[in-house]
Amino acid sequence: MNKAFPKEIKIGKRLVGNGHPAYIIAEIGANFDNSLTKAKELCNAAKEAGADCAKFQSFISEKIVSGKGFARMQLKGVHGTWGRPVNEVFKDAEFPREWHAAIMEHCNSIGIDFSTSPYDFEAVDLCEQLKVPFIKIGSGEITWLEMLEYIAKKNMPMILATGDATMSEIDEAIRTIEATGNNQLILLQCITNYPSMIESANINVLKTYQSAFNILTGYSDHSAGDVVILGSIALGGCVVEKHFTLNKKDKGPDHPHSMDVAEMTQMIQRIRQLETAMGSTRKFVVEEEAETVTVQRRGLYAARSIKKGEVITAEDITALRPALGILPKYKNVVVGKTAKIDIDENEPIFWDNF
């Protein structure tokens, strides 16, 4: 390996990685429904929900799918539910190249990052020309090593999804990227089904990635709700991605399994709460616990009235709340000492009582 992977990466105007808030991508995908106006509305809504990035996908149908190839398949997954040839659905979902600059300018004006997933070499070049803050590489490209190398040589931050990939395939992809000298890489766990099942999420694989590759991680999630996303952040994920729509009932391939504005807003609020709750790896008594250290712990008390000059026995002592006097662990030290003052029953015992 040429370089160690960094613990933080500059994306746009902020740092992403260990010790920083999670970077949240609202994946708009095909949900702009071939409307530049709607694309801008989605960016506005993503910003309002609290997302860091509104992300699109840059492909030309003829350069990503083969109609004849798909016609040879008996599709059982989501592609088989469209009721139309796959290449036609992709054609309708193309994000026009001439719209990219306009959408990026719009995103800049409202204060949200714009990025896109390129699916051909010209789209990668466009990402470079636009100076997008990162390039997201979809799971389906992980074995297209020529493309991975081409993207990596742009020396831009990369986010690589790993859906339906084996560890050996992921390792080969990482080595291909590393060989270019570009180490600005974040690895996302993903289950490539739409929608995916929560029981398939395998969030714990983030720990495997962190251990095996010593790399920043995150999650690109297609399941319902925010459980998987929150779990990934708890395990150290620093980038998360969810499909995003204005209306889940809109017509189109991605709308039904996307989060709407209310769901995205709630998820991001919960993410920020979770990050606050995660706190520090250092265990310490926080300010709000200061009183309960005494209130909820026990100290040694007189089990009966003890007169000055009496020798303390074990039966003379009980342990009660609050912990005002000597701690219970010193009971054996107290036994055998002589009281130099009277100690009333149920009064705390102090060292200066002897």
C-alpha positions in Angstrom: 0.0 0.0 0.0 1.4 3.4 -1.0 -0.1 5.7 1.7 -2.0 5.2 4.9 -5.6 6.2 4.6 -6.3 9.5 6.4 -8.5 9.8 9.5 -10.2 12.9 8.1 -10.8 14.1 4.5 -11.7 17.6 3.3 -15.0 17.5 1.5 -16.2 20.9 0.3 -15.7 23.4 3.1 -15.6 20.9 5.9 -13.6 18.0 7.3 -15.2 14.5 7.3 -13.9 11.7 9.5 -13.1 10.8 13.0 -14.2 13.4 15.5 -16.4 15.3 13.0 -20.2 15.2 12.4 -21.3 12.7 9.9 -21.6 13.9 6.3 -25.1 13.3 5.1 -25.9 12.7 1.4 -29.4 13.1 0.1 -29.4 10.8 -3.0 -31.7 12.4 -5.5 -30.9 9.9 -8.2 -33.8 9.7 -10.7 -36.3 11.5 -8.5 -36.0 14.8 -10.3 -38.4 13.3 -12.9 -36.7 15.0 -15.8 -37.4 18.4 -14.5 -34.8 21.0 -13.8 -37.2 22.9 -11.6 -38.0 19.8 -9.6 -34.2 19.1 -9.3 -33.8 22.5 -7.7 -36.7 22.0 -5.4 -35.2 18.7 -4.2 -31.9 20.5 -3.5 -33.8 23.2 -1.5 -35.6 20.5 0.4 -32.4 18.6 1.1 -30.8 21.7 2.5 -33.9 22.4 4.6 -33.8 18.9 6.0 -30.2 19.4 7.1 -28.3 17.3 4.5 -24.8 18.2 3.6 -25.0 17.2 -0.1 -27.6 16.8 -2.8 -26.3 14.1 -5.1 -27.4 13.1 -8.6 -26.3 10.3 -11.0 -24.6 11.1 -14.3 -25.2 8.4 -17.0 -26.2 8.0 -20.6 -28.4 5.0 -21.1 -26.4 3.6 -24.0 -23.2 3.8 -21.9 -24.5 2.1 -18.8 -27.0 -0.7 -19.9 -27.5 -3.0 -22.8 -31.1 -3.4 -23.8 -30.3 -6.7 -25.5 -28.4 -7.9 -22.5 -31.3 -7.3 -20.1 -33.7 -8.9 -22.6 -31.9 -12.1 -22.1 -32.6 -12.1 -18.4 -35.6 -13.2 -16.3 -35.5 -10.4 -13.8 -36.8 -11.2 -10.3 -35.6 -8.1 -8.5 -36.7 -4.4 -8.7 -35.6 -4.2 -12.3 -38.2 -6.8 -13.1 -41.1 -4.7 -11.6 -40.8 -1.8 -13.9 -42.9 -3.3 -16.7 -40.7 -1.7 -19.3 -37.3 -2.5 -20.9 -34.6 -1.5 -18.5 -32.8 0.7 -21.0 -35.9 2.7 -21.6 -36.3 3.4 -17.8 -32.7 4.4 -17.7 -33.1 6.7 -20.7 -36.0 8.5 -18.9 -33.9 8.9 -15.8 -30.9 10.5 -17.4 -29.7 13.7 -15.7 -28.9 16.0 -18.7 -25.2 17.0 -18.8 -26.1 20.6 -19.6 -28.0 20.8 -16.3 -25.1 19.9 -14.1 -23.5 23.4 -14.0 -26.9 25.0 -13.3 -27.7 22.7 -10.5 -24.2 23.1 -9.0 -24.6 26.9 -9.1 -28.0 26.6 -7.5 -26.6 24.4 -4.7 -23.8 26.8 -4.1 -26.3 29.7 -3.8 -28.3 27.9 -1.1 -25.3 26.5 0.8 -25.4 22.8 0.1 -22.8 20.6 -1.7 -23.6 19.3 -5.1 -22.1 16.0 -6.3 -22.9 13.2 -8.7 -22.0 9.6 -9.4 -20.4 9.3 -12.9 -21.0 6.2 -14.9 -18.8 6.9 -18.0 -15.5 8.6 -18.6 -16.9 11.8 -19.9 -19.0 12.1 -16.8 -15.9 11.8 -14.7 -14.3 14.5 -16.7 -17.3 16.7 -16.1 -17.0 16.1 -12.3 -13.5 17.3 -12.6 -14.4 20.4 -14.6 -17.1 21.3 -12.1 -14.8 20.7 -9.2 -17.4 18.6 -7.3 -16.3 18.1 -3.6 -16.1 14.3 -4.1 -16.9 11.6 -6.5 -19.2 8.8 -5.3 -18.7 5.5 -7.0 -21.7 3.2 -7.1 -21.5 -0.4 -6.0 -22.0 -1.7 -9.5 -18.7 -0.2 -10.6 -16.5 -1.9 -8.1 -15.2 -4.5 -10.5 -14.7 -2.0 -13.3 -11.1 -1.4 -12.3 -10.3 0.8 -15.4 -13.0 3.2 -14.2 -11.8 3.2 -10.6 -8.3 4.0 -11.8 -9.5 6.7 -14.1 -11.4 8.4 -11.2 -8.6 8.0 -8.7 -6.2 9.7 -11.0 -8.3 12.8 -10.8 -6.9 13.1 -7.3 -10.3 14.0 -5.8 -11.9 12.6 -2.7 -13.8 9.3 -3.5 -16.6 7.5 -1.8 -16.9 3.9 -2.8 -20.0 1.8 -2.1 -19.5 -1.9 -1.7 -22.9 -3.5 -2.3 -23.0 -7.1 -3.5 -19.2 -7.3 -3.3 -16.9 -9.8 -1.7 -13.9 -8.9 0.5 -11.5 -9.9 -2.3 -13.3 -7.7 -4.8 -13.2 -4.8 -2.3 -9.5 -5.4 -1.6 -8.8 -5.4 -5.4 -10.7 -2.2 -5.9 -8.9 -0.5 -3.0 -5.5 -1.6 -4.3 -6.3 -0.3 -7.7 -7.2 3.1 -6.3 -4.1 3.1 -4.0 -1.8 2.4 -6.9 -2.6 5.8 -8.3 -1.3 7.5 -5.2 -4.8 8.8 -4.2 -5.6 7.8 -0.7 -8.7 10.1 -0.2 -11.1 7.2 0.0 -14.2 6.4 2.2 -15.7 3.0 2.1 -19.5 2.5 2.4 -21.3 -0.7 3.3 -24.4 -1.1 1.1 -27.0 -3.8 0.3 -27.9 -3.4 -3.3 -31.6 -4.0 -3.4 -34.4 -1.5 -3.5 -35.6 -1.6 -0.9 -33.2 -3.7 1.1 -34.2 -5.7 4.3 -33.0 -4.4 7.7 -32.0 -8.0 8.6 -29.6 -8.0 5.7 -27.9 -4.7 6.6 -24.8 -6.3 8.3 -23.8 -3.0 9.8 -21.0 -4.7 11.8 -19.0 -5.1 8.5 -17.9 -1.5 9.1 -15.8 -2.8 11.9 -14.3 -5.3 9.5 -13.5 -2.6 7.0 -12.0 -0.4 9.7 -9.8 -3.3 10.9 -8.8 -4.8 7.5 -8.2 -1.5 5.6 -7.7 1.1 8.4 -10.1 3.3 6.4 -12.9 5.7 7.0 -16.3 4.1 6.6 -20.0 4.8 6.2 -23.3 3.4 4.9 -25.4 3.8 1.7 -28.7 2.6 2.9 -31.7 1.4 0.9 -33.8 0.0 3.8 -36.8 1.6 5.4 -36.4 4.1 8.2 -33.2 5.3 9.9 -32.2 2.3 12.1 -29.4 1.2 9.8 -28.0 4.7 9.4 -28.0 5.4 13.1 -26.4 2.0 13.7 -23.6 2.7 11.2 -22.8 6.1 12.9 -22.7 4.4 16.3 -20.0 2.1 14.8 -17.9 4.9 13.5 -19.5 5.6 10.1 -18.7 9.2 8.9 -20.7 9.3 5.7 -24.3 8.2 5.2 -26.5 8.2 2.1 -30.3 7.8 1.7 -32.4 8.2 -1.4 -34.5 11.4 -1.2 -37.8 12.5 -2.7 -40.5 15.2 -2.3 -43.3 12.6 -2.6 -43.0 8.8 -2.2 -46.1 8.4 -4.4 -44.6 10.2 -7.4 -44.2 8.0 -10.5 -40.7 6.7 -11.0 -38.4 3.8 -10.1 -36.8 5.4 -7.0 -39.6 7.3 -5.3 -41.2 4.4 -3.2 -38.0 3.5 -1.4 -36.8 7.1 -0.8 -37.1 9.2 2.3 -39.4 12.2 2.0 -38.7 15.6 3.5 -40.2 14.8 7.0 -38.4 11.5 7.2 -35.1 12.9 6.2 -35.4 15.8 8.6 -36.2 13.5 11.5 -33.3 11.2 10.6 -30.8 14.0 10.5 -32.1 15.4 13.8 -31.7 11.9 15.3 -28.2 11.6 13.8 -27.1 14.9 15.5 -28.6 13.8 18.8 -26.8 10.4 18.5 -23.5 12.2 17.8 -24.0 14.3 20.9 -24.9 11.2 23.0 -21.8 9.3 21.7 -19.6 11.7 23.6 -16.0 10.8 24.5 -14.1 7.6 24.9 -12.9 8.9 28.2 -15.0 7.9 31.2 -15.6 10.8 33.6 -18.2 12.2 36.0 -20.3 14.8 34.1 -21.6 17.9 35.7 -25.2 16.7 36.0 -23.9 13.7 38.0 -22.1 15.8 40.6 -24.8 15.5 43.2 -25.8 11.9 42.5 -22.2 10.8 43.3 -23.2 11.5 46.9 -26.9 10.9 46.8 -26.9 7.5 45.2 -23.9 6.1 47.0 -23.5 4.8 50.5 -21.4 5.9 53.5 -20.8 4.4 56.9 -23.4 5.4 59.6 -23.9 4.6 63.2 -26.2 1.6 63.6 -26.8 2.7 67.3 -25.9 5.5 69.5 -22.1 5.3 70.2 -20.7 7.0 73.3 -17.3 8.8 73.5 -14.6 6.3 74.5 -16.4 3.2 73.1 -14.5 0.9 70.7 -16.3 0.5 67.4 -17.6 -3.0 66.4 -18.9 -4.2 63.1 -22.4 -4.3 64.5 -22.1 -0.6 65.3 -21.9 0.3 61.7 -24.3 0.3 58.8 -24.0 1.5 55.2 -26.6 4.0 54.0 -27.2 6.8 51.5 -26.1 9.5 51.1 -22.3 9.0 51.1 -21.5 11.9 53.5 -18.8 10.2 55.6 -16.4 7.3 55.3 -16.9 5.0 52.3 -18.1 1.4 53.0 -14.8 -0.1 51.7 -13.1 1.3 54.8 -15.4 -0.5 57.3 -12.7 -2.9 58.5 -10.4 0.1 59.1 -13.0 1.7 61.3 -13.7 -1.4 63.3 -11.6 -1.4 66.5 -11.2 2.4 66.6 -12.2 4.4 69.7 -14.8 7.1 69.4 -13.6 10.5 70.7 -17.1 12.0 70.5 -20.6 10.8 70.9 -22.2 9.7 67.6 -25.9 9.5 67.4 -27.8 6.6 65.7 -28.1 7.1 61.9 -25.5 9.9 61.9 -22.7 9.6 59.3 -19.3 8.5 60.6 -16.3 10.7 59.8 -12.6 10.1 60.2 -12.3 12.9 62.7 -14.7 11.0 65.0 -11.7 8.9 66.1 
